[in-house]
Amino acid sequence: MRLAAVGDVHCKKTSRGAFEALFAAMGAAADVLVLCGDLTDYGLADDEARVVVAELSAVKPAPVVAVLGNDDYESDQADHVKGILGDAGVKVLDGDACEIDGVSFAGVKGLGGGFGERVLQPWGEDVTKRFVREGVEESLKLESALARITSAQRVAVLPYSPIRETVEGEPPEVFPFLGSSRLEEPLLRYPIAVALHGHAHHGRLEGRTRSDVPVYNVCIPVLEKLALGHRPYWMVELDPAGSPSAVGRRLRAV
């Protein structure tokens, strides 16, 4: 199976026509499209999510799997955004999974919190404890989704990064807001072929979990730096054994 992945399109009301060619190229190159959060700019359902749907119409009937990112929650319309996307056939994952031709996709929004020994702990003010609790709950949602999968091949779809490596390049001060190693824990307990995320606009394309699973930061700003005149999306090809290989940017002129 060939996956075409991208994150952080930040679709605006004025974005009509801006992403149709990108999505069409992805649909022509891949079996499944994967959208890793921040589909909208301000989380506006009618003004932005409907534009996303209109732009995605270029790839029908290719399956589209997505998760929402933090910007999609900005205007407190996330449920409406999910509804609009779902009505258009996009499978929006939020602690659940879906299977397409023998490959299962598990997704969750996740949350930040930092990495390794410096991950934020539930200590001190109540607001800090609530933030950590929310991050733990998001990690448990991902673990639950992975646990319910019975197919041999699993793909994790996230906006926030599960590892520090793919946020490197960002100012260190913002690392805790770009991901959390709590999201890595379920990826270590359940075998996955690849993890895809966005959100870290100035991060690195590729890293690996502690169990040596590839993780790709597929947000558009990162891919645009590497595209060199080609469409900014990332291809991953899953072999029959479930091992991924990065095909890289597609040779299609902008």
Helices and strands as residue ranges (DSSP letters): E 2-6, H 20-29, E 32-36, I 45-49, H 50-56, G 57-59, E 64-67, G 70-73, H 78-87, E 91-92, E 96-100, E 103-107, G 116-118, H 126-147, E 153-157, G 165-167, G 172-177, G 181-183, H 184-189, E 194-197, E 206-208, E 214-217, H 220-227, E 234-238, E 244-246
